[in-house]
């Protein structure tokens, strides 16, 4: 949880409020979060807390302080009318001055690393992302569904740092024609990234909102963090963090140490069997009683490839084991068969800051069932251990399950 602080206005004659959230480490790059038209409400504070988890010192300034300081609005029809009135009366130039003052406040904080500053804004704040990018020295500005940017493109030549703009395909406040104007004007700038998310509307990234779309929100967040990390950090060794998690999980078989590598509310999903857990309590229970201590003693992982991104790792590997113990997470309700199994697997491991956030683990369950004798592959397009062997040696025959493969020879 963060706290409210006072920020000195650029002219030095007054102060205004802002919500400040710090990362667990106590230090990190500074990011100003630009509010929606509803003020610094619980949603905007949650956004700041979320960015703090990513490793940033996040500050949400009250941009309505000259009109109605400390206002917090909800999303009812009456509150929306108040929000629109405040938005229409807001002096945009003064708002940019307040954002610049907030950037200055961050820069002066001992908790903020000297690696450049960022800005992330939503709705009203998304519009202000454009002007923050053109009028301040911010290293990276991110705008979500900003309105009216197409009318301010005369400032495009003043862009200094990286700019990321997220738009919603069905957003009536920034329609296809407006987006086309923006894209055309900025096409030659290789530090500008513009994304349009299909089938979604304004405020698609507001968790719990009527237009919230989780896949689009997650994709936009990944792109935002990737851009911020590229320009200001923080940059964590995700591969080393993942290796530490694996060591506790499979090597030491230490559940508390495994959980200590994860965020406060992590989740694990083994996609084929839907096993795992959500949150500290259930995931700890799963690890303790159904995973870490239940794996066969000869279980090992053969690494094939690893792709490291800004927020996640994609690991390709082969898992090998003899089915001498019950494996609840992979073969629930199946007694040990004593069969040896080699199965290609894929793990998508996402991080939030320097902690593991979630794991999505994929494998071919049919191949496992074939290898332990529970599925007869005769006449079925499935393979057993041959899948793993083919992954290790690409020269092994391809298309062996295709009866008509010989018929295309020479064609």
N, C-alpha and C positions, 0 to 999 in steps of 0.2 A: 504494500500500500504506500502511496505517495503522500504528499502534503501540499497545502496551499502556501505560496510565497508571494512576496511583493516584488514587482519589476519596475524599475525607474523608467519613466517615459523619456524619449529622446531629447526633449527640451528641458528635462530636469525639474520641471515644475510640479509633477505629480507622479504617483505610482499607481499601478494596476495589478490585479491578481493574476496568478497563474498556478496551474497544478503541476507539481514536479514529482517525477518518479525516477528512482535510481535503480540500476542493476544490482544484482546480488553481490557482485564484486566491489561495489561502491564507486567504481569508475567506469568511464566509457566515452565514446564519441557523443557529442551533443546533437539532439534533434528537436526542432520545434514541431509540434503537432498543431495543425490548423483546424479549428473547430468547424462544425456544421453550423447551420443557422439557429441551432437550439441551445447555444451557449456551451459553457464548460460543464456539461451534465455528466451523469454517471457513465454514459456510453463513451464520451471522450476521455474520461478518466481511465476507463477500462482499456482504451486504445493505448494511452500512455503507459499503463502498467504492462501491456503486452509488448510494447517496444522496449521497455526496460528489461523484460525477460530476454529479449533478443540481444541485450548487451548495451543498450543506449541510455544515456541520461536524457529523459524525455520531458519536455515542458510544453504545456498547453496554455497559452495566454488567453485572457478574457478580452476578446476583440470588441465586445459590446460595452466596455466599461464607461465610455463617454456617453452612452445612451441610457443604459440601465445596468450598472455594475453587478456582478455576481449572479446574474440571472441563470437559472437552470430550468429548461423547458423539457416537457415530455413530447409525445407524438400524437396527442389528441387533436381534434379539429380546432379547438379553441387555442391550444398552444401553437399550432401551425400558423394561425392567423397572426399571433403575436410575433412569431419568428419571422414571418414574411415582412411584417412592418419594420422590425429591427433591421433586417437585411436591406430593405429599400432605403432606409435612412442612414445606413452606415456610410461613412466617408472612407472610400476605398484607399485613398492616398494615406490617410491617417492610420488605417489598418496595417498597411505595409510598413509604416514607421514603427508601429507597435511590434510587428514581427521582427523588424530589424533590431529593435530594443531588446526583444527576447533572445535573439541570437547573441547580442552583446552580453546579456546577462549570463547566458550559458558559457560563453567564452571566458568569462571572468571567474567561473566556479572552479575550485580545485578538483572537483570530481570529474570535470570534463577534460578528456584527453585532447592534446593539441594535434589533431589529425584532420581538421576541417569540420564544418558543421553541415547538417542536413535539415530538410524540411519535408513534412508529409502532411497534406491537407485533404479534407473531405468536403464535398459540396461547396459551400462558401469557401472553405479552406482550399478546395481544389482549384477554384478560380484564382485564389490568391497565390497558389503555387506558381502560376505563370509569372505574376508580377514579382514574386520573391526571387524567381530565377533571373529576371531581367534587371531588377533594381537593387539587389543585395549581392554580397560576396559569397552566398551559400554555395557549397561545393556540389550539392545534389538536391534537387527539388522534385517531389513526387506529388502529383495531383490526381485525385479520384473524382470523376464525373464533375469537373469544373464547368461552370456556366459562363458564357459570354466571352470566352477566350478568343473566338474568331473576330471579335470587335477590337481586340487589342494587339493584333499581329504587327502593328507598326513598331512595336518594341522588340521584334524578333532579333534584330541585329545586336541587341544588348545582352543576349544570352551568354552567360559565362561558364557555368558548370554543366553538369549532366541534368537532363530533364526527362522525367517519366510521366506520361499522361495515360490514365486509365479511363476509358469511356464505356458506356453501356449502349448496346445496339438500340434498345427501345426507349432511350432517354429522350423525352420530349423537350427537356431543357437544353440539350445539345444534340440536335438531330443529325442525320447523315450528311446533309449539306454543310452544316457547321463543321463537322468532323473532317469533311473533305477539304474545306478551306484551310483548316489547321494543318492537316497532313501535307497538303501541297506546299504551303509556305515553309514548312520545316523539313521538307524531304532531304535537303542537301546538308543538313546538320547531323553529323554522325554521332553526336552526343545526345541526341533526342530519341527517345523510345516512345512510340504511341501504340497502344493496344486497345482494341475494341472487343468486348465480350459478348458473344452472340446470345440472343434470347433473354437478356436480362435488362433490368430497368435501373433508374436512378437509385442510388443508395444500396446497390447490391452487396456492398461489403459491410453494411451495418448489421452486426449480429443481432438476431431477434427481430429485425425489422420486417415489414410486410414484403419487401422486395429482396430480402437477403437470399443470396445464392451461394451456398458453401463452396462448390467447386471453383466458381469464378473468383470468389473472395480469396480462396487459398492460392490460386494461380497468381492473382494480382499481388498478394502479399509476398510471395516468393520472388516475383520480379522486382518489387520495391526493395526488399532486403538485399537482393543481389546487386542492385544499382548502388544502394547506400554503401554496402561493403566494398564495392569496387572503388568508390571515391573516398570514403572516410573510415572504413572498417566497421566494427571490429572483425578481425580475421582469426578464427580458431582453427586448430589442427583437427578437423573432423575425423580424419582417419585414425589419429592417435586416440581420440575420445572413443571411437567405435571399438578399437582394439582393446581398450581398457574394459569396456562393457563386456565384450566377448570373453575376456580373461576371467572375469568374475562369474560369468554365466556358465561357461563350459569348462574352464580350467580349475578355478578355485571352488566353483559351485557354492558361492557365497551370496545368498539372496539380499541381505542388507547392503552389501557392497555393490551389487548389481543395481538395486534401486537408487543408490546414491548417485549413480551416473545419469539419472533421469530427472525430468522436470517434476514439479509437484503433482501434476495430474497427467501422467503419461498413459499411453495405451499401446497394446500389442494385438495384432490381428493376423492369425495364420489363416490366410484366405480360403484354402480348400476345405478346412474343417471348422472354420469360424471359432477357433479356440484362442484364448488369450485373456485379456482383461482391460478394463478402463478404470483409471484412477489408482492411487496408491494402495488402497485397501484391497481391491479385487485383484490387481495385478500382483501384489505381494503374495496374496493367497494362492494365485495361479502358479507363480514361480516356485513357491515353497512346497506345494503339495502335488503339483501336476507337471512340472517341467524340470527345474534345475536338478533335483535329486532323483528323477525318474528316468533319465536318459541312460541307455546302455553304456557300460563302462568303456567299450571300445569305440564309441562314437567319435568321429573326427570330421573336420571340414577341409576340403581341398579347394583353395582359392583358384578361381579362373580369371576374373577381371574385377576391377573396381573403378567406378566413375565417381568423382568427388565434385559436387556442385557447391553453390553458395550456402545452401541450407540442408542439403541431404547427400547421402551416399547411396549408390546403387551397387550392391555386391552380387556377383555371380559366382556360385560355388557348387561343389558336389558334396553332399552329406553321405557319409558311409557309416554303417553300423550293423551289428548282428542283433536281430530282434529277440534278445534274451530277457527283456523286461517289458512290462506294459508301458507303452508310450501314449499317454493320455492325449497329448496335444496333436499328435499325428495320426494315431490309430486308436481313437477312443473305443472302449468296450471290446477290444480285440486282444485275446490272450497271446502271450509270447509264442512265436512259431519257431524260433531258432534259425530263421532264414537270414541270409546276408543281403543287405540292401545298399544300392548305390543310386542316389537320386539327385539330378540337377535341381538347384534351387536358386531363387532370386529374392534378395532382400532390399526393400526400399526403406532407408533409415533416415528419418527427418530429425533435425536438431532445432532447438530454440536457444539461441545463445550458445553456451558451452555445455548444454545438457541435452540428452537424447529425449526427443518428444514422442515419437512413435515408430513402430516397426510394422511394415506390411510384408509378410513373407509368403512367397508363392512357390508351389511345386506341382508336379503332375501326380495327383493322387491315384490315378489309374495305374501308373507305372509302379507305384509302391504296392498296390494290391496285387498286381501281377507277380511281383517278386516274392511276396510272402505267401502266394498260393491261394489267395481269396478271389482272384479274377482270372478266368481262363481267357487268354488273348486270342484264341482260335476264332478267326473270322472277324475280329474287331480291329479297328485302326489304332491300336495301342502297342506300346513297347515296354519291355522291362528294363533290365540293367543295360541293354544296348543303348538306351538314350544317353546314359552317363558316359559310356565308352565312346560314343560318337562325338560327344562334346569334347572329350580329351584328345581325340584323334579324328580330325576332319576328313582324313583320307579313307576312313571306313565307308562302305557303300551307303549311298543315299537312296531314298525312294523305295526301300525294301518293302514297305507296306502297300505300295501302289501296284496292283496287279497289272495295270495297263501301261506301266512304265516302259517295258520292252517294245511296246507297239509304236512308240514315238521315235525310236532310234532311226536316225537318218533323215528325219523330217525337218 
